[in-house]
Amino acid sequence: MNSADLETVPATLREHVAHMCRQLYGRGWMEGTSGNISVRSGDAVLISASGCAKGTVDRRDTVLVNAGDGSRLTGETRRPSAETAVHLAFYREYEDCGAVIHAHAPYSTALASLPRFRRAGQDVAHVEFVDMELAKGLGLDDPSHVRVPVFVNWPEVRRIAADVGAFLRANPPRATAGLLIERHGVTTWGRDLDHARNRLECVEALCRLSLLMNGSTTI
């Protein structure tokens, strides 16, 4: 895709990403410059720019990147989110993935920050939501027993992305709605942006309920 091709990316798609950022900022899930959103756009990925304040973001704060290596396409001037590599892992491994949302939603972040999830090695921990009616909203094969992985928060984002990619390759799409990163936040995916947001809402609500029940989840 060259600079001329950038004109084929609808302004409405850029605005949809920006609007979702502002919406999630309003809910306290993307405070300051935290969080990032992406959507698939043909053979590329449109993602929110690095360092943009989510409460005032507009369509100019989005960047079209190569779906393979995350490099900016010709004509784009903003720097993509530092967590682009994690987003690309979803697009690479799940053919039906059309959008990814990463947010610092408070209950998801708090649950993933419990000492039990701090791992020194590569092992992936899980939180489990058993027989929770709300889990049906995730659209998974078995909503009666939902396992959400909790990944080590490595300083190097590409290392996190590698862990996520390996996990996704080993787990089918119908078994995975999203993930947590210890002391960092929640990431969900969906066939489109609204689907990813719905899953984010469900995961955040499940995490809130778990904390209300004294963190009664298993690893």
Contacts in CASP RR format, 6 or more apart in sequence:
PFRMAT RR
TARGET T0000
AUTHOR 0000-0000-0000
METHOD contacts of the structure
MODEL  1
MNSADLETVPATLREHVAHMCRQLYGRGWMEGTSGNISVRSGDAVLISAS
GCAKGTVDRRDTVLVNAGDGSRLTGETRRPSAETAVHLAFYREYEDCGAV
IHAHAPYSTALASLPRFRRAGQDVAHVEFVDMELAKGLGLDDPSHVRVPV
FVNWPEVRRIAADVGAFLRANPPRATAGLLIERHGVTTWGRDLDHARNRL
ECVEALCRLSLLMNGSTTI
1 43 0 8 1.000
1 44 0 8 1.000
1 64 0 8 1.000
1 73 0 8 1.000
1 74 0 8 1.000
2 73 0 8 1.000
2 74 0 8 1.000
3 73 0 8 1.000
3 74 0 8 1.000
3 75 0 8 1.000
5 73 0 8 1.000
6 64 0 8 1.000
6 73 0 8 1.000
6 74 0 8 1.000
6 75 0 8 1.000
6 76 0 8 1.000
9 41 0 8 1.000
9 44 0 8 1.000
9 46 0 8 1.000
9 64 0 8 1.000
11 59 0 8 1.000
13 39 0 8 1.000
13 41 0 8 1.000
13 46 0 8 1.000
14 46 0 8 1.000
14 59 0 8 1.000
14 60 0 8 1.000
14 62 0 8 1.000
15 58 0 8 1.000
15 59 0 8 1.000
16 39 0 8 1.000
16 193 0 8 1.000
17 37 0 8 1.000
17 38 0 8 1.000
17 39 0 8 1.000
17 46 0 8 1.000
17 47 0 8 1.000
17 48 0 8 1.000
17 59 0 8 1.000
17 62 0 8 1.000
17 193 0 8 1.000
18 48 0 8 1.000
18 57 0 8 1.000
18 58 0 8 1.000
18 59 0 8 1.000
18 61 0 8 1.000
18 62 0 8 1.000
20 37 0 8 1.000
20 101 0 8 1.000
20 193 0 8 1.000
20 197 0 8 1.000
21 30 0 8 1.000
21 35 0 8 1.000
21 37 0 8 1.000
21 48 0 8 1.000
21 52 0 8 1.000
21 54 0 8 1.000
21 55 0 8 1.000
21 57 0 8 1.000
21 61 0 8 1.000
22 54 0 8 1.000
22 55 0 8 1.000
22 56 0 8 1.000
22 57 0 8 1.000
24 30 0 8 1.000
24 37 0 8 1.000
24 54 0 8 1.000
24 101 0 8 1.000
24 103 0 8 1.000
24 197 0 8 1.000
24 200 0 8 1.000
25 31 0 8 1.000
25 32 0 8 1.000
25 54 0 8 1.000
25 55 0 8 1.000
25 57 0 8 1.000
26 55 0 8 1.000
28 105 0 8 1.000
28 106 0 8 1.000
29 103 0 8 1.000
29 104 0 8 1.000
29 105 0 8 1.000
29 106 0 8 1.000
29 200 0 8 1.000
29 204 0 8 1.000
30 54 0 8 1.000
30 55 0 8 1.000
30 103 0 8 1.000
30 104 0 8 1.000
31 54 0 8 1.000
31 104 0 8 1.000
32 53 0 8 1.000
32 54 0 8 1.000
32 55 0 8 1.000
33 51 0 8 1.000
33 52 0 8 1.000
33 53 0 8 1.000
33 54 0 8 1.000
34 54 0 8 1.000
34 103 0 8 1.000
34 104 0 8 1.000
35 48 0 8 1.000
35 54 0 8 1.000
35 81 0 8 1.000
35 83 0 8 1.000
35 102 0 8 1.000
35 103 0 8 1.000
35 104 0 8 1.000
36 47 0 8 1.000
36 48 0 8 1.000
36 81 0 8 1.000
36 83 0 8 1.000
36 84 0 8 1.000
36 87 0 8 1.000
36 101 0 8 1.000
36 102 0 8 1.000
37 47 0 8 1.000
37 48 0 8 1.000
37 99 0 8 1.000
37 100 0 8 1.000
37 101 0 8 1.000
37 102 0 8 1.000
37 193 0 8 1.000
38 45 0 8 1.000
38 46 0 8 1.000
38 47 0 8 1.000
38 48 0 8 1.000
38 81 0 8 1.000
38 84 0 8 1.000
38 87 0 8 1.000
38 99 0 8 1.000
38 100 0 8 1.000
39 45 0 8 1.000
39 46 0 8 1.000
39 98 0 8 1.000
39 99 0 8 1.000
39 192 0 8 1.000
39 193 0 8 1.000
40 46 0 8 1.000
40 67 0 8 1.000
40 91 0 8 1.000
40 97 0 8 1.000
40 98 0 8 1.000
40 99 0 8 1.000
41 64 0 8 1.000
43 67 0 8 1.000
44 64 0 8 1.000
44 65 0 8 1.000
44 66 0 8 1.000
44 67 0 8 1.000
44 73 0 8 1.000
45 64 0 8 1.000
45 65 0 8 1.000
45 66 0 8 1.000
45 67 0 8 1.000
45 70 0 8 1.000
45 84 0 8 1.000
45 87 0 8 1.000
45 88 0 8 1.000
45 91 0 8 1.000
46 62 0 8 1.000
46 63 0 8 1.000
46 64 0 8 1.000
46 65 0 8 1.000
47 62 0 8 1.000
47 63 0 8 1.000
47 65 0 8 1.000
47 80 0 8 1.000
47 81 0 8 1.000
47 84 0 8 1.000
47 87 0 8 1.000
48 54 0 8 1.000
48 57 0 8 1.000
48 61 0 8 1.000
48 62 0 8 1.000
48 63 0 8 1.000
48 81 0 8 1.000
49 61 0 8 1.000
49 62 0 8 1.000
49 63 0 8 1.000
49 78 0 8 1.000
49 79 0 8 1.000
49 80 0 8 1.000
49 81 0 8 1.000
50 78 0 8 1.000
50 79 0 8 1.000
50 80 0 8 1.000
50 81 0 8 1.000
50 82 0 8 1.000
52 61 0 8 1.000
52 78 0 8 1.000
60 78 0 8 1.000
61 78 0 8 1.000
62 78 0 8 1.000
63 72 0 8 1.000
63 76 0 8 1.000
63 78 0 8 1.000
63 79 0 8 1.000
63 80 0 8 1.000
64 72 0 8 1.000
64 73 0 8 1.000
64 76 0 8 1.000
65 71 0 8 1.000
65 72 0 8 1.000
65 73 0 8 1.000
65 76 0 8 1.000
65 80 0 8 1.000
65 84 0 8 1.000
66 72 0 8 1.000
66 73 0 8 1.000
67 88 0 8 1.000
67 91 0 8 1.000
67 92 0 8 1.000
68 88 0 8 1.000
68 92 0 8 1.000
70 80 0 8 1.000
70 84 0 8 1.000
70 85 0 8 1.000
70 88 0 8 1.000
72 78 0 8 1.000
72 79 0 8 1.000
72 80 0 8 1.000
81 87 0 8 1.000
82 157 0 8 1.000
83 102 0 8 1.000
83 157 0 8 1.000
85 157 0 8 1.000
85 158 0 8 1.000
85 160 0 8 1.000
85 161 0 8 1.000
86 100 0 8 1.000
86 102 0 8 1.000
86 157 0 8 1.000
86 160 0 8 1.000
86 161 0 8 1.000
86 164 0 8 1.000
86 187 0 8 1.000
87 100 0 8 1.000
87 102 0 8 1.000
88 161 0 8 1.000
89 161 0 8 1.000
89 162 0 8 1.000
89 164 0 8 1.000
89 165 0 8 1.000
89 168 0 8 1.000
90 97 0 8 1.000
90 100 0 8 1.000
90 164 0 8 1.000
90 168 0 8 1.000
90 189 0 8 1.000
91 97 0 8 1.000
91 98 0 8 1.000
91 100 0 8 1.000
92 165 0 8 1.000
93 165 0 8 1.000
93 168 0 8 1.000
93 169 0 8 1.000
94 168 0 8 1.000
94 173 0 8 1.000
94 189 0 8 1.000
96 173 0 8 1.000
96 190 0 8 1.000
96 191 0 8 1.000
97 173 0 8 1.000
97 189 0 8 1.000
97 190 0 8 1.000
97 191 0 8 1.000
98 189 0 8 1.000
98 190 0 8 1.000
98 191 0 8 1.000
98 192 0 8 1.000
98 193 0 8 1.000
98 196 0 8 1.000
99 189 0 8 1.000
99 190 0 8 1.000
99 191 0 8 1.000
99 192 0 8 1.000
99 193 0 8 1.000
99 195 0 8 1.000
99 196 0 8 1.000
100 187 0 8 1.000
100 188 0 8 1.000
100 189 0 8 1.000
100 190 0 8 1.000
100 196 0 8 1.000
101 187 0 8 1.000
101 188 0 8 1.000
101 189 0 8 1.000
101 193 0 8 1.000
101 196 0 8 1.000
101 197 0 8 1.000
101 200 0 8 1.000
102 185 0 8 1.000
102 186 0 8 1.000
102 187 0 8 1.000
103 185 0 8 1.000
103 186 0 8 1.000
103 187 0 8 1.000
103 200 0 8 1.000
103 204 0 8 1.000
104 184 0 8 1.000
104 185 0 8 1.000
105 185 0 8 1.000
105 186 0 8 1.000
105 200 0 8 1.000
105 203 0 8 1.000
105 204 0 8 1.000
105 207 0 8 1.000
107 204 0 8 1.000
107 205 0 8 1.000
107 207 0 8 1.000
107 208 0 8 1.000
107 211 0 8 1.000
108 180 0 8 1.000
108 185 0 8 1.000
108 186 0 8 1.000
108 203 0 8 1.000
108 204 0 8 1.000
108 207 0 8 1.000
109 183 0 8 1.000
109 184 0 8 1.000
109 185 0 8 1.000
109 186 0 8 1.000
110 207 0 8 1.000
110 211 0 8 1.000
111 127 0 8 1.000
111 180 0 8 1.000
111 207 0 8 1.000
111 210 0 8 1.000
111 211 0 8 1.000
111 215 0 8 1.000
111 217 0 8 1.000
112 127 0 8 1.000
112 150 0 8 1.000
112 180 0 8 1.000
112 181 0 8 1.000
112 182 0 8 1.000
112 183 0 8 1.000
112 184 0 8 1.000
112 185 0 8 1.000
112 186 0 8 1.000
112 207 0 8 1.000
113 182 0 8 1.000
113 183 0 8 1.000
114 215 0 8 1.000
116 125 0 8 1.000
116 219 0 8 1.000
117 125 0 8 1.000
117 127 0 8 1.000
117 150 0 8 1.000
117 180 0 8 1.000
117 182 0 8 1.000
117 219 0 8 1.000
118 182 0 8 1.000
119 125 0 8 1.000
119 152 0 8 1.000
119 182 0 8 1.000
121 152 0 8 1.000
122 152 0 8 1.000
122 163 0 8 1.000
124 149 0 8 1.000
124 150 0 8 1.000
124 151 0 8 1.000
124 163 0 8 1.000
124 167 0 8 1.000
125 149 0 8 1.000
125 150 0 8 1.000
125 219 0 8 1.000
126 147 0 8 1.000
126 148 0 8 1.000
126 149 0 8 1.000
126 150 0 8 1.000
126 218 0 8 1.000
126 219 0 8 1.000
127 147 0 8 1.000
127 148 0 8 1.000
127 150 0 8 1.000
127 180 0 8 1.000
127 207 0 8 1.000
127 210 0 8 1.000
127 217 0 8 1.000
127 218 0 8 1.000
127 219 0 8 1.000
128 145 0 8 1.000
128 146 0 8 1.000
128 147 0 8 1.000
128 148 0 8 1.000
128 217 0 8 1.000
128 218 0 8 1.000
129 135 0 8 1.000
129 145 0 8 1.000
129 146 0 8 1.000
129 148 0 8 1.000
129 206 0 8 1.000
129 210 0 8 1.000
129 217 0 8 1.000
130 144 0 8 1.000
130 145 0 8 1.000
130 146 0 8 1.000
131 144 0 8 1.000
131 145 0 8 1.000
132 146 0 8 1.000
132 206 0 8 1.000
132 209 0 8 1.000
134 202 0 8 1.000
134 205 0 8 1.000
134 206 0 8 1.000
134 209 0 8 1.000
135 143 0 8 1.000
135 144 0 8 1.000
135 146 0 8 1.000
135 202 0 8 1.000
135 206 0 8 1.000
136 143 0 8 1.000
137 143 0 8 1.000
137 198 0 8 1.000
137 199 0 8 1.000
137 202 0 8 1.000
138 146 0 8 1.000
138 177 0 8 1.000
138 199 0 8 1.000
138 202 0 8 1.000
138 203 0 8 1.000
139 174 0 8 1.000
139 177 0 8 1.000
140 146 0 8 1.000
140 174 0 8 1.000
140 175 0 8 1.000
140 176 0 8 1.000
140 177 0 8 1.000
141 174 0 8 1.000
141 175 0 8 1.000
142 175 0 8 1.000
146 177 0 8 1.000
146 206 0 8 1.000
147 175 0 8 1.000
148 177 0 8 1.000
148 178 0 8 1.000
148 179 0 8 1.000
148 180 0 8 1.000
148 203 0 8 1.000
148 206 0 8 1.000
149 167 0 8 1.000
149 176 0 8 1.000
149 178 0 8 1.000
149 179 0 8 1.000
149 180 0 8 1.000
150 179 0 8 1.000
150 180 0 8 1.000
150 181 0 8 1.000
150 182 0 8 1.000
151 160 0 8 1.000
151 163 0 8 1.000
151 164 0 8 1.000
151 167 0 8 1.000
151 179 0 8 1.000
151 180 0 8 1.000
151 181 0 8 1.000
151 182 0 8 1.000
152 160 0 8 1.000
152 163 0 8 1.000
152 181 0 8 1.000
152 182 0 8 1.000
153 160 0 8 1.000
153 181 0 8 1.000
153 182 0 8 1.000
153 183 0 8 1.000
153 184 0 8 1.000
154 160 0 8 1.000
154 163 0 8 1.000
160 181 0 8 1.000
164 179 0 8 1.000
167 176 0 8 1.000
167 179 0 8 1.000
168 176 0 8 1.000
177 188 0 8 1.000
177 189 0 8 1.000
177 199 0 8 1.000
177 202 0 8 1.000
177 203 0 8 1.000
178 186 0 8 1.000
178 187 0 8 1.000
178 188 0 8 1.000
178 189 0 8 1.000
178 199 0 8 1.000
178 203 0 8 1.000
179 186 0 8 1.000
179 187 0 8 1.000
180 186 0 8 1.000
180 187 0 8 1.000
181 187 0 8 1.000
186 200 0 8 1.000
186 203 0 8 1.000
186 204 0 8 1.000
186 207 0 8 1.000
188 196 0 8 1.000
188 197 0 8 1.000
188 199 0 8 1.000
188 200 0 8 1.000
188 203 0 8 1.000
189 196 0 8 1.000
189 199 0 8 1.000
190 196 0 8 1.000
190 199 0 8 1.000
210 216 0 8 1.000
210 217 0 8 1.000
END
